[in-house]
Amino acid sequence: MTPRFRATAVVLDIEGTTSATRHVTDVLYPYARRRLARLLTERQDEPEVRAAVGQVRELLGEPEADTRRVARALGAWADEDRKVTPLKSLQGIIWAEGFARGDLTAHFYPDVVPALRRWHERGARLYVYSSGSVSAQRSWYRHAPEGDLRPLVSGFFDTRTAGPKTASASYRVISAATGLPPATTLFLSDRVSELDAAREAGWLTGALIRPEEPHSTSGRSAHPAARSFTDIGLDLPEGTV
């Protein structure tokens, strides 16, 4: 059955929802992993790098941790796929430069971009909320095989600007930032813990159940589910602009 939602805005997860997790884990993660140590040693005086290093030291409880210790911690978190803000910030720097050089391209499932364009043309406002940094999200949408998709998106949010994706408060932050009513804001994700948090904040929720994705078997009964964006019905309230 096709789930239908009466929504003025759609907030999109990336991994497992619009895009293949394996493209991130098999292509982007190794690309950043190979370049993290060099970034820390050669660009340690750049404000964004320095701030991330400070956050790592704080998380470790080791204010005097040297570059090698910081690099080891980041490498371990990357291997564990930890959603840690300083790791995501540094990965975002590396990925943005990789996209700009043509080393990297983004991935979107074939059903996604036509749906986003259709919803945008009908007046829905589209946002992205991902654990990856806002910088990485912008690069991802800019370098899609289908062209630059950033004009479709009204805003980007990450764990630094909104908060953890499993905390309902983060979705309230996004509602406040966008000025959109929670009751007509739809969040699409493949992770039940994120959908639960969004629902607790009063949002509409839709679970993407893609067979090839690691989280595809969970949350089938808790949230309206679809196997692709083609299966999602979006009814925009009258007066949507």
MDAnalysis code that builds the backbone (N, CA, C; Angstrom):
import MDAnalysis as mda
import numpy as np

u = mda.Universe.empty(723, n_residues=241, atom_resindex=np.repeat(np.arange(241), 3), trajectory=True)
u.add_TopologyAttr("name", ["N", "CA", "C"] * 241)
u.add_TopologyAttr("resid", np.arange(1, 242))
u.add_TopologyAttr("resname", ["MET", "THR", "PRO", "ARG", "PHE", "ARG", "ALA", "THR", "ALA", "VAL", "VAL", "LEU", "ASP", "ILE", "GLU", "GLY", "THR", "THR", "SER", "ALA", "THR", "ARG", "HIS", "VAL", "THR", "ASP", "VAL", "LEU", "TYR", "PRO", "TYR", "ALA", "ARG", "ARG", "ARG", "LEU", "ALA", "ARG", "LEU", "LEU", "THR", "GLU", "ARG", "GLN", "ASP", "GLU", "PRO", "GLU", "VAL", "ARG", "ALA", "ALA", "VAL", "GLY", "GLN", "VAL", "ARG", "GLU", "LEU", "LEU", "GLY", "GLU", "PRO", "GLU", "ALA", "ASP", "THR", "ARG", "ARG", "VAL", "ALA", "ARG", "ALA", "LEU", "GLY", "ALA", "TRP", "ALA", "ASP", "GLU", "ASP", "ARG", "LYS", "VAL", "THR", "PRO", "LEU", "LYS", "SER", "LEU", "GLN", "GLY", "ILE", "ILE", "TRP", "ALA", "GLU", "GLY", "PHE", "ALA", "ARG", "GLY", "ASP", "LEU", "THR", "ALA", "HIS", "PHE", "TYR", "PRO", "ASP", "VAL", "VAL", "PRO", "ALA", "LEU", "ARG", "ARG", "TRP", "HIS", "GLU", "ARG", "GLY", "ALA", "ARG", "LEU", "TYR", "VAL", "TYR", "SER", "SER", "GLY", "SER", "VAL", "SER", "ALA", "GLN", "ARG", "SER", "TRP", "TYR", "ARG", "HIS", "ALA", "PRO", "GLU", "GLY", "ASP", "LEU", "ARG", "PRO", "LEU", "VAL", "SER", "GLY", "PHE", "PHE", "ASP", "THR", "ARG", "THR", "ALA", "GLY", "PRO", "LYS", "THR", "ALA", "SER", "ALA", "SER", "TYR", "ARG", "VAL", "ILE", "SER", "ALA", "ALA", "THR", "GLY", "LEU", "PRO", "PRO", "ALA", "THR", "THR", "LEU", "PHE", "LEU", "SER", "ASP", "ARG", "VAL", "SER", "GLU", "LEU", "ASP", "ALA", "ALA", "ARG", "GLU", "ALA", "GLY", "TRP", "LEU", "THR", "GLY", "ALA", "LEU", "ILE", "ARG", "PRO", "GLU", "GLU", "PRO", "HIS", "SER", "THR", "SER", "GLY", "ARG", "SER", "ALA", "HIS", "PRO", "ALA", "ALA", "ARG", "SER", "PHE", "THR", "ASP", "ILE", "GLY", "LEU", "ASP", "LEU", "PRO", "GLU", "GLY", "THR", "VAL"])
u.atoms.positions = np.array([
    [0.846, -1.199, 0.000],
    [0.000, 0.000, 0.000],
    [0.880, 1.248, 0.000],
    [0.538, 2.205, -0.847],
    [1.306, 3.442, -0.941],
    [0.966, 4.370, 0.222],
    [1.949, 4.714, 1.054],
    [1.655, 5.665, 2.134],
    [1.458, 7.066, 1.575],
    [0.482, 7.776, 2.107],
    [0.214, 9.149, 1.678],
    [0.379, 10.073, 2.874],
    [0.951, 11.230, 2.601],
    [1.229, 12.196, 3.657],
    [0.737, 13.569, 3.217],
    [0.080, 14.269, 4.129],
    [-0.334, 15.645, 3.887],
    [0.739, 16.538, 4.495],
    [1.670, 16.984, 3.643],
    [2.861, 17.672, 4.151],
    [3.220, 18.870, 3.284],
    [3.759, 19.893, 3.921],
    [4.255, 21.068, 3.204],
    [5.764, 21.010, 3.016],
    [6.431, 20.140, 3.808],
    [7.887, 20.042, 3.738],
    [8.319, 18.595, 3.913],
    [9.421, 18.259, 3.268],
    [9.995, 16.917, 3.394],
    [11.448, 17.075, 3.810],
    [11.815, 16.415, 4.903],
    [13.195, 16.418, 5.393],
    [13.788, 15.042, 5.080],
    [14.958, 15.046, 4.435],
    [15.524, 13.830, 3.873],
    [16.789, 13.388, 4.589],
    [16.817, 12.132, 4.984],
    [18.060, 11.478, 5.358],
    [18.813, 11.159, 4.058],
    [20.086, 10.805, 4.158],
    [20.853, 10.448, 2.955],
    [21.112, 8.948, 2.902],
    [22.020, 8.448, 3.757],
    [22.409, 7.036, 3.692],
    [21.217, 6.110, 3.918],
    [20.974, 5.214, 2.983],
    [19.901, 4.246, 3.108],
    [18.546, 4.776, 2.723],
    [18.444, 6.076, 2.455],
    [17.158, 6.703, 2.142],
    [17.164, 7.240, 0.717],
    [17.936, 8.278, 0.472],
    [18.069, 8.776, -0.902],
    [19.205, 8.090, -1.639],
    [20.144, 7.520, -0.886],
    [21.412, 7.075, -1.471],
    [21.881, 5.780, -0.831],
    [22.676, 5.022, -1.582],
    [23.152, 3.729, -1.108],
    [24.192, 3.884, -0.008],
    [23.970, 3.202, 1.100],
    [24.940, 3.226, 2.192],
    [26.297, 2.719, 1.719],
    [26.295, 1.726, 0.847],
    [27.563, 1.140, 0.395],
    [28.406, 2.147, -0.376],
    [27.791, 3.094, -1.057],
    [28.576, 4.109, -1.757],
    [29.341, 4.972, -0.752],
    [28.716, 5.232, 0.379],
    [29.373, 6.017, 1.420],
    [30.449, 5.196, 2.111],
    [30.108, 3.963, 2.518],
    [31.047, 3.152, 3.289],
    [32.191, 2.614, 2.442],
    [31.922, 2.323, 1.169],
    [32.945, 1.689, 0.324],
    [33.754, 2.684, -0.493],
    [33.232, 3.899, -0.668],
    [33.924, 4.887, -1.498],
    [34.355, 6.097, -0.662],
    [33.393, 6.762, -0.025],
    [33.725, 8.000, 0.677],
    [34.532, 7.767, 1.951],
    [34.146, 6.767, 2.753],
    [34.861, 6.549, 4.010],
    [36.334, 6.214, 3.781],
    [36.656, 5.267, 2.905],
    [38.087, 4.983, 2.677],
    [38.846, 6.188, 2.112],
    [38.187, 6.958, 1.257],
    [38.824, 8.145, 0.680],
    [39.246, 9.112, 1.792],
    [38.344, 9.359, 2.739],
    [38.667, 10.262, 3.852],
    [39.665, 9.631, 4.817],
    [39.515, 8.335, 5.052],
    [40.394, 7.634, 6.010],
    [41.856, 7.777, 5.597],
    [42.139, 7.667, 4.300],
    [43.511, 7.747, 3.809],
    [44.101, 9.146, 3.936],
    [43.260, 10.155, 4.113],
    [43.720, 11.539, 4.088],
    [43.610, 12.246, 5.436],
    [43.068, 11.582, 6.447],
    [42.844, 12.239, 7.735],
    [44.155, 12.675, 8.400],
    [45.121, 11.771, 8.469],
    [46.373, 12.103, 9.168],
    [47.074, 13.275, 8.499],
    [47.096, 13.283, 7.194],
    [47.757, 14.378, 6.471],
    [47.032, 15.698, 6.718],
    [45.708, 15.658, 6.732],
    [44.939, 16.874, 7.018],
    [45.306, 17.430, 8.387],
    [45.430, 16.555, 9.379],
    [45.733, 16.998, 10.741],
    [47.128, 17.587, 10.858],
    [48.087, 17.038, 10.143],
    [49.465, 17.510, 10.274],
    [49.751, 18.734, 9.411],
    [49.184, 18.780, 8.219],
    [49.522, 19.853, 7.285],
    [48.626, 21.077, 7.415],
    [47.422, 20.904, 8.034],
    [46.471, 22.023, 8.063],
    [45.924, 22.254, 9.468],
    [46.741, 21.957, 10.449],
    [46.287, 22.031, 11.834],
    [45.966, 23.442, 12.292],
    [46.465, 24.451, 11.588],
    [46.211, 25.835, 11.993],
    [44.935, 26.413, 11.388],
    [44.298, 25.677, 10.483],
    [43.039, 26.161, 9.912],
    [41.952, 26.093, 10.988],
    [41.126, 27.131, 11.096],
    [40.144, 27.193, 12.193],
    [39.249, 25.965, 12.307],
    [38.735, 25.459, 11.184],
    [37.813, 24.323, 11.246],
    [38.531, 23.053, 11.705],
    [39.769, 22.881, 11.241],
    [40.548, 21.714, 11.660],
    [40.910, 21.831, 13.134],
    [41.354, 23.012, 13.546],
    [41.723, 23.225, 14.942],
    [40.526, 22.995, 15.872],
    [39.351, 23.455, 15.468],
    [38.157, 23.261, 16.286],
    [37.811, 21.780, 16.407],
    [37.913, 21.044, 15.301],
    [37.610, 19.614, 15.333],
    [38.586, 18.867, 16.237],
    [39.855, 19.209, 16.161],
    [40.861, 18.573, 17.020],
    [40.538, 18.843, 18.489],
    [40.139, 20.054, 18.796],
    [39.755, 20.381, 20.166],
    [38.573, 19.549, 20.634],
    [37.615, 19.316, 19.752],
    [36.451, 18.496, 20.100],
    [36.855, 17.047, 20.342],
    [37.797, 16.547, 19.535],
    [38.279, 15.173, 19.737],
    [38.934, 15.054, 21.106],
    [39.793, 15.992, 21.441],
    [40.460, 15.959, 22.746],
    [39.446, 16.001, 23.888],
    [38.409, 16.799, 23.703],
    [37.369, 16.891, 24.732],
    [36.635, 15.569, 24.875],
    [36.288, 14.939, 23.749],
    [35.591, 13.656, 23.790],
    [36.454, 12.566, 24.412],
    [37.745, 12.626, 24.163],
    [38.665, 11.646, 24.736],
    [38.952, 11.918, 26.206],
    [38.707, 13.141, 26.647],
    [39.099, 13.531, 27.994],
    [40.595, 13.669, 28.121],
    [41.259, 14.007, 27.001],
    [42.715, 14.125, 26.957],
    [43.089, 15.468, 26.325],
    [43.078, 16.543, 27.102],
    [43.317, 17.879, 26.542],
    [44.694, 18.056, 25.914],
    [45.634, 17.202, 26.276],
    [46.984, 17.329, 25.730],
    [47.272, 16.293, 24.636],
    [46.253, 15.607, 24.161],
    [46.461, 14.572, 23.139],
    [47.163, 15.162, 21.911],
    [48.217, 14.465, 21.457],
    [48.941, 14.965, 20.294],
    [48.251, 14.538, 19.006],
    [48.821, 14.964, 17.879],
    [48.196, 14.710, 16.583],
    [48.046, 13.217, 16.310],
    [49.059, 12.434, 16.681],
    [48.976, 10.992, 16.453],
    [47.820, 10.372, 17.221],
    [47.643, 10.793, 18.476],
    [46.549, 10.259, 19.298],
    [45.204, 10.663, 18.708],
    [45.099, 11.904, 18.275],
    [43.856, 12.380, 17.666],
    [43.571, 11.591, 16.396],
    [44.597, 11.369, 15.572],
    [44.419, 10.631, 14.325],
    [43.976, 9.193, 14.592],
    [44.563, 8.562, 15.624],
    [44.166, 7.190, 15.960],
    [42.708, 7.126, 16.392],
    [42.293, 8.099, 17.203],
    [40.906, 8.126, 17.659],
    [39.953, 8.315, 16.489],
    [40.273, 9.248, 15.606],
    [39.426, 9.488, 14.440],
    [39.353, 8.251, 13.552],
    [40.494, 7.575, 13.372],
    [40.506, 6.367, 12.565],
    [39.640, 5.277, 13.160],
    [39.702, 5.121, 14.482],
    [38.877, 4.115, 15.158],
    [37.397, 4.454, 15.031],
    [37.052, 5.718, 15.198],
    [35.648, 6.126, 15.060],
    [35.163, 5.929, 13.629],
    [36.030, 6.211, 12.671],
    [35.656, 6.012, 11.266],
    [35.396, 4.535, 10.996],
    [36.264, 3.660, 11.528],
    [36.089, 2.219, 11.334],
    [34.794, 1.719, 11.967],
    [34.392, 2.354, 13.055],
    [33.164, 1.962, 13.763],
    [31.930, 2.673, 13.213],
    [32.135, 3.576, 12.238],
    [31.050, 4.392, 11.684],
    [30.338, 5.174, 12.782],
    [31.132, 5.752, 13.689],
    [30.576, 6.574, 14.760],
    [30.116, 7.915, 14.197],
    [28.942, 8.357, 14.627],
    [28.395, 9.640, 14.169],
    [28.888, 10.752, 15.096],
    [30.187, 10.990, 15.041],
    [30.835, 11.944, 15.938],
    [31.088, 13.241, 15.167],
    [30.668, 14.364, 15.719],
    [30.704, 15.637, 14.998],
    [32.083, 16.010, 14.465],
    [33.174, 15.944, 15.258],
    [34.472, 16.339, 14.684],
    [34.915, 15.435, 13.547],
    [34.621, 14.137, 13.634],
    [34.946, 13.229, 12.529],
    [34.178, 13.633, 11.282],
    [32.894, 13.913, 11.434],
    [32.079, 14.286, 10.281],
    [32.546, 15.614, 9.694],
    [32.979, 16.538, 10.541],
    [33.471, 17.827, 10.046],
    [34.719, 17.644, 9.189],
    [35.652, 16.833, 9.667],
    [36.899, 16.617, 8.933],
    [36.657, 15.795, 7.662],
    [35.804, 14.796, 7.760],
    [35.436, 14.052, 6.550],
    [34.820, 14.993, 5.523],
    [33.986, 15.921, 5.989],
    [33.337, 16.864, 5.083],
    [34.336, 17.723, 4.336],
    [35.388, 18.165, 5.022],
    [36.441, 18.954, 4.359],
    [37.089, 18.139, 3.247],
    [37.445, 16.910, 3.572],
    [38.124, 16.047, 2.607],
    [37.213, 15.712, 1.438],
    [35.960, 15.376, 1.733],
    [35.032, 15.018, 0.653],
    [34.747, 16.202, -0.260],
    [34.568, 17.389, 0.319],
    [34.287, 18.566, -0.508],
    [35.411, 18.788, -1.511],
    [36.638, 18.621, -1.064],
    [37.775, 18.805, -1.964],
    [37.844, 17.671, -2.987],
    [37.474, 16.461, -2.572],
    [37.451, 15.336, -3.500],
    [36.395, 15.494, -4.564],
    [35.225, 15.993, -4.188],
    [34.181, 16.271, -5.173],
    [34.634, 17.350, -6.146],
    [35.234, 18.411, -5.614],
    [35.676, 19.530, -6.452],
    [36.744, 19.097, -7.451],
    [37.600, 18.152, -7.055],
    [38.652, 17.660, -7.959],
    [38.140, 16.642, -8.957],
    [36.942, 16.158, -8.753],
    [36.417, 15.117, -9.632],
    [36.792, 13.718, -9.191],
    [37.392, 13.584, -8.006],
    [37.726, 12.255, -7.492],
    [36.473, 11.494, -7.056],
    [35.456, 12.230, -6.632],
    [34.256, 11.629, -6.067],
    [33.007, 12.096, -6.806],
    [32.006, 11.253, -6.824],
    [30.674, 11.632, -7.291],
    [29.661, 11.102, -6.276],
    [28.516, 11.735, -6.204],
    [27.470, 11.304, -5.288],
    [26.661, 10.173, -5.915],
    [25.806, 9.568, -5.094],
    [24.905, 8.528, -5.580],
    [23.494, 8.823, -5.082],
    [22.530, 8.683, -5.966],
    [21.111, 8.747, -5.597],
    [20.402, 7.557, -6.247],
    [19.510, 6.936, -5.509],
    [18.710, 5.871, -6.096],
    [17.874, 6.441, -7.253],
    [17.610, 5.648, -8.299],
    [16.928, 6.172, -9.494],
    [15.549, 6.767, -9.233],
    [14.887, 6.320, -8.168],
    [13.536, 6.814, -7.876],
    [13.536, 8.157, -7.158],
    [14.697, 8.611, -6.686],
    [14.740, 9.765, -5.784],
    [14.647, 11.100, -6.508],
    [15.550, 11.346, -7.451],
    [15.629, 12.677, -8.066],
    [14.337, 13.066, -8.786],
    [13.701, 12.169, -9.566],
    [12.417, 12.559, -10.177],
    [11.371, 12.957, -9.138],
    [11.346, 12.244, -8.004],
    [10.380, 12.589, -6.957],
    [10.700, 13.942, -6.339],
    [11.972, 14.200, -6.082],
    [12.343, 15.492, -5.493],
    [11.982, 16.638, -6.430],
    [12.258, 16.462, -7.701],
    [11.917, 17.513, -8.669],
    [10.414, 17.712, -8.755],
    [9.673, 16.628, -8.717],
    [8.205, 16.717, -8.784],
    [7.657, 17.420, -7.550],
    [8.136, 17.038, -6.374],
    [7.652, 17.667, -5.140],
    [8.032, 19.141, -5.100],
    [9.230, 19.454, -5.530],
    [9.684, 20.852, -5.544],
    [8.822, 21.681, -6.484],
    [8.524, 21.164, -7.661],
    [7.706, 21.888, -8.631],
    [6.296, 22.128, -8.101],
    [5.814, 21.222, -7.266],
    [4.459, 21.355, -6.712],
    [4.430, 22.279, -5.500],
    [5.592, 22.735, -5.047],
    [5.620, 23.711, -3.967],
    [6.080, 23.196, -2.625],
    [6.439, 21.914, -2.534],
    [6.948, 21.391, -1.267],
    [8.341, 21.954, -1.004],
    [8.646, 22.213, 0.252],
    [9.989, 22.655, 0.633],
    [10.787, 21.443, 1.074],
    [11.980, 21.309, 0.543],
    [12.816, 20.143, 0.794],
    [14.030, 20.534, 1.629],
    [14.348, 19.688, 2.599],
    [15.504, 19.899, 3.467],
    [16.270, 18.585, 3.594],
    [17.519, 18.697, 4.000],
    [18.352, 17.526, 4.242],
    [18.814, 17.562, 5.693],
    [18.725, 16.413, 6.362],
    [19.221, 16.276, 7.733],
    [20.011, 14.982, 7.793],
    [21.314, 15.100, 7.891],
    [22.201, 13.939, 7.859],
    [23.281, 14.069, 8.914],
    [23.858, 12.926, 9.304],
    [24.980, 12.949, 10.240],
    [26.216, 13.570, 9.608],
    [26.348, 13.461, 8.283],
    [27.439, 14.121, 7.586],
    [27.315, 15.627, 7.703],
    [28.435, 16.322, 7.672],
    [28.430, 17.772, 7.854],
    [27.636, 18.468, 6.755],
    [27.186, 19.672, 7.050],
    [26.469, 20.462, 6.048],
    [27.336, 20.663, 4.815],
    [28.618, 20.881, 5.016],
    [29.543, 21.035, 3.894],
    [29.529, 19.794, 3.007],
    [29.568, 18.612, 3.623],
    [29.543, 17.369, 2.858],
    [28.204, 17.191, 2.150],
    [27.114, 17.559, 2.815],
    [25.792, 17.444, 2.195],
    [25.688, 18.323, 0.954],
    [26.174, 19.552, 1.061],
    [26.123, 20.461, -0.090],
    [26.949, 19.917, -1.258],
    [28.111, 19.363, -0.944],
    [28.945, 18.780, -1.993],
    [28.246, 17.584, -2.634],
    [27.602, 16.787, -1.800],
    [26.881, 15.603, -2.288],
    [25.794, 16.014, -3.278],
    [24.983, 16.992, -2.903],
    [23.879, 17.415, -3.770],
    [24.385, 18.194, -4.988],
    [25.517, 18.839, -4.856],
    [26.069, 19.588, -5.986],
    [26.620, 18.662, -7.057],
    [27.176, 17.528, -6.625],
    [27.887, 16.651, -7.547],
    [27.118, 15.359, -7.816],
    [25.807, 15.442, -7.906],
    [24.996, 14.286, -8.268],
    [25.175, 13.979, -9.753],
    [25.095, 12.711, -10.141],
    [25.160, 12.369, -11.566],
    [24.081, 13.079, -12.392],
    [22.964, 13.402, -11.742],
    [21.861, 14.069, -12.430],
    [22.052, 15.576, -12.530],
    [23.166, 16.093, -12.024],
    [23.431, 17.529, -12.042],
    [23.369, 18.121, -10.644],
    [23.500, 19.424, -10.556],
    [23.481, 20.131, -9.279],
    [22.056, 20.166, -8.737],
    [21.826, 19.490, -7.625],
    [20.485, 19.399, -7.041],
    [20.253, 20.403, -5.924],
    [21.256, 21.216, -5.622],
    [21.100, 22.165, -4.515],
    [19.935, 23.137, -4.694],
    [19.594, 23.568, -5.928],
    [18.451, 24.472, -6.058],
    [17.123, 23.875, -5.595],
    [17.063, 22.545, -5.456],
    [15.836, 21.914, -4.980],
    [15.693, 21.997, -3.461],
    [16.795, 22.273, -2.772],
    [16.837, 22.145, -1.318],
    [16.807, 23.519, -0.644],
    [15.904, 23.661, 0.315],
    [15.768, 24.933, 1.032],
    [16.746, 25.079, 2.182],
    [17.303, 23.971, 2.663],
    [18.242, 24.067, 3.780],
    [18.843, 22.725, 4.139],
    [20.005, 22.767, 4.794],
    [20.730, 21.567, 5.206],
    [20.980, 21.626, 6.711],
    [20.862, 20.468, 7.368],
    [21.093, 20.385, 8.808],
    [21.969, 19.177, 9.118],
    [22.829, 19.311, 10.142],
    [23.660, 18.205, 10.588],
    [23.623, 18.127, 12.105],
    [24.450, 17.265, 12.684],
    [24.425, 17.090, 14.143],
    [24.977, 18.290, 14.882],
    [25.744, 19.130, 14.199],
    [26.256, 20.344, 14.830],
    [25.202, 21.433, 14.856],
    [24.458, 21.590, 13.776],
    [23.477, 22.674, 13.690],
    [22.125, 22.315, 14.292],
    [21.796, 21.017, 14.345],
    [20.493, 20.618, 14.872],
    [20.608, 19.750, 16.125],
    [21.598, 18.853, 16.149],
    [21.744, 17.936, 17.271],
    [21.682, 16.498, 16.800],
    [21.794, 15.531, 17.708],
    [21.776, 14.116, 17.352],
    [20.466, 13.718, 16.675],
    [20.553, 12.832, 15.713],
    [19.365, 12.463, 14.950],
    [18.409, 11.562, 15.727],
    [18.864, 11.013, 16.844],
    [18.001, 10.171, 17.663],
    [17.370, 10.939, 18.826],
    [17.536, 12.258, 18.845],
    [16.971, 13.091, 19.915],
    [15.811, 13.920, 19.369],
    [14.669, 13.858, 20.012],
    [13.504, 14.596, 19.526],
    [13.754, 16.099, 19.523],
    [14.600, 16.584, 20.444],
    [14.898, 18.016, 20.503],
    [15.513, 18.517, 19.202],
    [16.253, 17.670, 18.512],
    [16.895, 18.074, 17.255],
    [15.854, 18.431, 16.198],
    [14.776, 17.697, 16.177],
    [13.727, 17.958, 15.194],
    [12.955, 19.224, 15.552],
    [12.866, 19.512, 16.832],
    [12.251, 20.777, 17.241],
    [13.132, 21.960, 16.841],
    [14.445, 21.773, 16.896],
    [15.369, 22.812, 16.441],
    [15.147, 23.095, 14.955],
    [14.997, 22.044, 14.171],
    [14.782, 22.219, 12.729],
    [13.443, 22.910, 12.473],
    [12.410, 22.522, 13.202],
    [11.110, 23.180, 13.050],
    [11.214, 24.669, 13.346],
    [11.943, 25.007, 14.391],
    [12.110, 26.420, 14.747],
    [12.894, 27.158, 13.671],
    [13.906, 26.511, 13.106],
    [14.742, 27.161, 12.096],
    [13.998, 27.360, 10.786],
    [13.140, 26.413, 10.428],
    [12.415, 26.514, 9.162],
    [11.120, 27.293, 9.285],
    [10.586, 27.369, 10.502],
    [9.310, 28.035, 10.706],
    [8.127, 27.231, 10.205],
    [8.322, 25.930, 9.973],
    [7.256, 25.082, 9.432],
    [6.580, 24.287, 10.548],
    [5.275, 24.080, 10.459],
    [4.573, 23.327, 11.501],
    [5.045, 21.879, 11.535],
    [5.343, 21.335, 12.710],
    [5.755, 19.937, 12.793],
    [4.732, 18.982, 12.177],
    [3.456, 19.290, 12.339],
    [2.404, 18.375, 11.890],
    [2.341, 18.211, 10.377],
    [2.971, 19.131, 9.637],
    [2.981, 19.000, 8.173],
    [4.417, 18.895, 7.641],
    [5.325, 18.455, 8.513],
    [6.715, 18.216, 8.113],
    [6.960, 16.714, 8.114],
    [7.374, 16.184, 6.988],
    [7.591, 14.742, 6.826],
    [9.081, 14.432, 6.845],
    [9.478, 13.474, 7.677],
    [10.862, 13.006, 7.725],
    [10.942, 11.622, 7.115],
    [11.844, 11.440, 6.155],
    [12.050, 10.152, 5.503],
    [13.423, 9.612, 5.889],
    [13.450, 8.407, 6.447],
    [14.702, 7.798, 6.886],
    [14.546, 6.288, 6.861],
    [15.684, 5.590, 6.919],
    [15.655, 4.127, 7.018],
    [15.903, 3.644, 8.440],
    [16.113, 4.562, 9.368],
    [16.466, 4.183, 10.739],
    [15.311, 4.470, 11.696],
    [14.871, 3.433, 12.386],
    [13.719, 3.548, 13.275],
    [13.980, 4.524, 14.410],
    [15.184, 4.503, 14.978],
    [15.472, 5.381, 16.116],
    [15.327, 6.853, 15.728],
    [15.697, 7.193, 14.493],
    [15.542, 8.569, 14.020],
    [14.069, 8.894, 13.786],
    [13.355, 7.962, 13.179],
    [11.927, 8.173, 12.919],
    [11.147, 8.303, 14.223],
    [11.509, 7.502, 15.214],
    [10.848, 7.606, 16.526],
    [11.040, 8.999, 17.123],
    [12.271, 9.517, 17.005],
    [12.561, 10.843, 17.564],
    [11.774, 11.929, 16.838],
    [11.691, 11.811, 15.519],
    [10.939, 12.801, 14.745],
    [9.457, 12.755, 15.084],
    [8.928, 11.562, 15.220],
    [7.510, 11.426, 15.568],
    [7.242, 12.021, 16.953],
    [8.169, 11.805, 17.889],
    [8.011, 12.365, 19.237],
    [7.957, 13.887, 19.192],
    [8.630, 14.487, 18.192],
    [8.616, 15.943, 18.034],
    [7.386, 16.427, 17.274],
    [6.495, 15.506, 16.917],
    [5.245, 15.886, 16.257],
    [5.284, 15.831, 14.743],
    [6.364, 15.295, 14.178],
    [6.497, 15.228, 12.719],
    [5.775, 14.013, 12.155],
    [5.484, 14.085, 10.860],
    [5.093, 12.912, 10.085],
    [6.358, 12.107, 9.788],
    [6.223, 10.795, 9.680],
    [7.395, 9.962, 9.442],
    [7.109, 8.897, 8.396],
    [8.120, 8.618, 7.588],
    [8.033, 7.566, 6.587],
    [9.312, 6.762, 6.560],
    [9.197, 5.434, 6.626],
    [10.364, 4.550, 6.628],
    [10.649, 4.054, 5.218],
    [11.893, 4.189, 4.792],
    [12.319, 3.624, 3.516],
    [12.826, 2.213, 3.766],
    [12.215, 1.244, 3.121],
    [12.575, -0.165, 3.289],
    [13.181, -0.653, 1.976],
    [14.458, -0.411, 1.808],
    [15.159, -0.847, 0.596],
    [15.853, -2.178, 0.915],
    [15.567, -3.236, 0.147],
    [16.092, -4.566, 0.477],
    [17.607, -4.629, 0.606],
    [18.322, -3.806, -0.140],
    [19.779, -3.877, -0.131],
    [20.416, -3.099, 1.020],
    [19.603, -2.411, 1.799],
    [20.137, -1.571, 2.872],
    [20.175, -2.302, 4.214],
    [21.172, -1.994, 5.054],
    [21.342, -2.739, 6.317],
    [20.204, -2.575, 7.310],
    [19.455, -1.477, 7.236],
    [18.373, -1.259, 8.191],
    [17.000, -1.506, 7.574],
    [16.954, -2.228, 6.458],
    [15.706, -2.339, 5.700],
    [14.655, -3.215, 6.366],
    [15.037, -4.042, 7.333],
    [14.063, -4.963, 7.925],
    [13.435, -4.432, 9.200],
    [13.838, -3.258, 9.654],
    [13.355, -2.775, 10.947],
    [12.274, -1.713, 10.786],
    [11.377, -1.659, 11.746],
    [10.393, -0.590, 11.819],
    [9.262, -0.672, 10.822],
    [8.982, -1.870, 10.308],
    [7.942, -1.959, 9.283],
    [6.565, -1.573, 9.808],
    [6.267, -1.904, 11.058],
    [4.930, -1.635, 11.578],
    [4.837, -0.302, 12.320],
    [5.964, 0.214, 12.781],
    [5.941, 1.420, 13.600],
    [5.689, 2.684, 12.795],
    [6.125, 2.700, 11.529],
    [6.005, 3.895, 10.696],
    [5.531, 3.485, 9.301],
    [4.732, 4.334, 8.644],
    [4.344, 4.031, 7.269],
    [5.590, 3.777, 6.422],
    [5.578, 2.701, 5.654],
    [6.797, 2.278, 4.960],
    [6.610, 2.260, 3.453],
    [7.714, 2.520, 2.744],
    [7.729, 2.479, 1.277],
    [9.054, 1.877, 0.831],
    [9.030, 1.199, -0.303],
    [10.255, 0.610, -0.849],
    [11.015, 1.584, -1.740],
    [10.364, 2.650, -2.171],
    [11.038, 3.657, -2.987],
    [10.257, 4.960, -2.891],
    [10.848, 6.028, -3.377],
    [10.167, 7.320, -3.380],
    [8.963, 7.305, -4.317],
    [8.980, 6.427, -5.303],
    [7.840, 6.293, -6.219],
    [6.588, 5.876, -5.462],
    [6.755, 5.153, -4.365],
    [5.628, 4.639, -3.591],
    [5.085, 5.631, -2.571],
    [5.663, 6.824, -2.507],
    [5.250, 7.814, -1.505],
    [4.301, 8.825, -2.134],
    [3.111, 8.950, -1.557],
    [2.158, 9.953, -2.018],
    [2.249, 11.202, -1.152],
    [2.412, 12.348, -1.804],
    [2.538, 13.612, -1.071],
    [1.381, 14.520, -1.446],
    [0.530, 14.834, -0.485],
    [-0.608, 15.718, -0.694],
    [-0.299, 17.041, -0.035],
    [-0.077, 18.066, -0.836],
    [0.234, 19.385, -0.279],
    [-1.052, 20.114, 0.082],
    [-1.145, 20.644, 1.309],
    [-2.321, 21.413, 1.706],
    [-2.527, 22.612, 0.779],
    [-3.763, 23.028, 0.614],
    [-4.058, 24.193, -0.217],
    [-3.355, 25.412, 0.336],
    [-2.858, 26.247, -0.565],
    [-2.162, 27.461, -0.166],
    [-0.698, 27.280, 0.015],
    [-0.163, 26.057, -0.222],
    [1.279, 25.843, -0.114],
    [2.005, 26.645, -1.165],
    [3.097, 27.318, -0.757],
    [3.890, 28.108, -1.713],
    [5.331, 27.672, -1.637],
])
